Amino acid sequence: MSQLQLKRELAELAMMSPTQLRAAWHPHHGSAAPSLSADLLRLGLAYRLQEVVLGGLDPVSRRTLGGKRPEPSLPVGTRLL
């Protein structure tokens, strides 16, 4: 898919009904559409289309966003200023 086609598909998303968005979800994500508002479905589809054409997150960013944050290890009674 070219960047011109991407722009067209993104513009089409803005015009789709919730039913159309749910139908478009499966081909792009490989699963049934989650129970989300039309706006969130639209954002998820737009992200996926851009990810395919422009590339996704680099491994470091993916690990940072998907990883667990370490729990702070402060002794009991510590005062934070």
PyMOL commands that set and color helices and strands:
alter all, ss='L'
color gray80, all
select helices_A, chain A and resi 3-15+18-29+38-54+59-66
alter helices_A, ss='H'
color red, helices_A
deselect
rebuild
show_as cartoon
